[in-house]
Every structure is written in structure tokens, then in C-alpha cells.
Amino acid sequence: MPASVTIATTVTSNRSDVKKPVQGQEKEQVSPQDDFFWTYTEEPHRTRRQAIIKAHPEVLKLCGPEPLTIPLVLAVVGLQIYCAYALRDSPVLSWQYLLTAYVIGATANQNLFLAIHEISHNLAFKSPLANRLFAIIANLPIGIPYSASFRPYHLTHHKSLGVDGLDTDLPTALEAWFLDSVGGKAFFCTFQILFYALRPMMVYKLPLTGIHALNIAGQVLFDYVIVTAFGGRALGYFIMSSFLAGSLHPCAGHFIAEHYVFSQHQRSLEAKASPSAKLAPPPETYSYYGILNILTYNVGLHNEHHDFPAIPWTRLWKLNQIANEFYRDLPCHYSWVGVIWQFIIDKEVGLWCRVKRKEGGRKVGAGSNDEKAHGQPVSVVG
């Protein structure tokens, strides 16, 4: 495995070395199994956001809801219900059932996952409550209630990017160690939807709120109606579509592409950087500029999204165009299929290739005022 990187002001070190923290911090030993990239610097998106607003204040006009999301979500929900009806008498292991679930169902449910992601940032309606209720509708063909829990976990991911114990997008040390092989990584990529579903509850639990109860009740009622009207195979189609959406599917590459540090990005930065810059931490977020953004609410423009979470999917390319000097030299991806393939076979890439920090950020609790304000335009003083 490659050497770990720790940032003080900043130094690199091997696993057995002592990390050199910033002034005022106690020295800390690196665990023998700890290959994450540890940093004591602030997450980069706030700094870049301030710089972009200073250079291009007009980007703030891009913030705000995108009404187009509403009919698109309803259309995909309708498509999935139609497919479930059409397959109601097809054997689960028939080629018609499996092919439809993979090609149409998985793509559609990945689209709905990412619609819920947009809606969680209050980017469908102006009203936060309307967004939360609409997320429950988008959740229906997924088969399992999750939209209400996703929102606070995901907003905490933004507020606490890379913070160990808060950012539930981060793999645990046990995951990274146990799955550190070609077979282990292939297993992770095949079942990663389960890791993303179960890991947050293992890191910290959310309080049950009214919106959680409504999400659960609405999903159970919908599933009951589907089974009663179309049969169990129709509901099975929804569940299989959701599983395949987070498995070895081209669109599932975004889960890995967004925040994992790939070896070619490290080598590219080292080749270009000055000696002092080589000691800086690797980037924490990577954009994807390929064609599958069309199906996934432009989630591939992930640096742009983390810089400005209040800008909806339809305007992220405009942000990239306006502030292109801030994005054109950042490491990025052009193939999600290539991301999955390299992640599995490249010995220099694994679950430990994530930037982590011990401190910073904050937890966004369900129903807090933080969530209401999250989708609003960002103001920067100075």
C-alpha cells in the first residue's frame, strides 16, 4: 500500500511514523492498519466557494429551486410503476425480468436516489416541508423507506466532510482492512448499496421524527397496494432495481468517483506541483464529466455541488462555465465504468483511499433549523 499522508503544515509519513500535528496539538501515533489520508486542514469547499464568489459574485444568482425536478420525478415514478405492472406475471429469474430490472429499473431508481439527493437540499420547492414530503413520493419505487433518514445524514456529510465519526460516507477502518483485496473490493462494489444503507446507523443513530414515521407509513402503504394489485413480483422488481442501482451498474460508479483518491490523481498532482505543494493533502472531492450525468441529475459535477449545494442540477454546468478557472485543473473522471474497474483491480486504490480529519464540522439533526436554511443562497462577508 502507498504511504499515508498526514497534514500538519503538512507532512507525509509512513504508517509507522509519528504524525506531526499543527501547532498546539499533541503528537499522535498512526495505527499499523491506518492507511487513510489524515489532514488537519479545513475542508476545501468553503475556501473555494469564498474565492469563487469574490471573483464571480453573479454565481449566487444560480442558487434556488429547480421546478423541472418535480415532473421528472413523477415521470420516473410512473415509469417504475408501469414496469412493475408489466412484469407482474414474469418469473423473477426470467431474462425479461432481470434485464428490465438492470437496464430500466436500476437506472430509474438511481435517478430517484439522486432526485432525493437534490430534494434534500431544498431544490425542488421553496418550502422545506414540501421538499420533504416530495422526497417521500420519490422514495416509493425504491421499495424501502429511506428519504427521511438520508436527509440529515447527507447534510452532515456536507457540514462535516471527512470528519471521522460524523461523515457516514466514510468507510470505517474495519471495512478498509477487511475488504483490502481484489475480491473484497469486488464484494464492496457488488453490495455497496447495503454498506451505504447500514453504515450510517452503525456510526450514529438519528431520533425518530414525524417525517420518519410518515416516510415509513407511506412506503408500507404503497408496498401493500402494489402487492395487493400487482402481486409480490412487482414489489420484488422495485427491490431488485434498488439493489442493482447500487451494485455493478454504470451509474453506481458515482458512489466511488466522488470522494475516493485514485493513484493517477496523486501522480498527476505530484508531477505538476512545486516541492512545497506536494506536501498538501490530496483533493477530497472529484467531478465526473461524462455522459451519464444526463441520467443522474448532474451528480458527477461533485466539486461544483459541494462548493455550492444551493445550486440545483440544471445550473451546475453554468457554475463550471462561469468559474472554469477554479475547476479546469482539478483531477476528475470521465468514465464511471472505468472508476469501478480500476477501484477493484488497482492495488493502489481501496477503501482506505479517503481523506479524513479528526475534528471540525457539525451534525445536522433531523428537524433542525440548519436543514431549513441549507438550500438558501450563500452569503460571504469579506
Secondary structure as UniProt FT lines:
FT   STRAND          5..6
FT   TURN            7..10
FT   STRAND          11..12
FT   TURN            15..16
FT   STRAND          18..19
FT   TURN            23..24
FT   STRAND          28..29
FT   TURN            32..33
FT   STRAND          37..38
FT   HELIX           44..55
FT   HELIX           57..62
FT   TURN            67..68
FT   HELIX           69..86
FT   TURN            87..89
FT   TURN            92..93
FT   HELIX           95..100
FT   HELIX           101..105
FT   HELIX           106..120
FT   TURN            121..122
FT   HELIX           128..139
FT   HELIX           140..142
FT   HELIX           147..159
FT   TURN            160..162
FT   TURN            164..166
FT   TURN            168..169
FT   HELIX           173..178
FT   HELIX           182..190
FT   HELIX           192..203
FT   HELIX           210..230
FT   HELIX           232..245
FT   HELIX           250..252
FT   HELIX           253..257
FT   TURN            258..259
FT   HELIX           263..272
FT   TURN            275..276
FT   HELIX           277..279
FT   STRAND          287..288
FT   HELIX           291..295
FT   TURN            296..300
FT   HELIX           302..307
FT   TURN            309..310
FT   HELIX           313..315
FT   HELIX           316..322
FT   HELIX           324..327
FT   TURN            328..329
FT   STRAND          332..333
FT   HELIX           336..345
FT   TURN            347..348
FT   TURN            351..352
FT   STRAND          355..357
FT   TURN            366..367
FT   HELIX           369..374
//
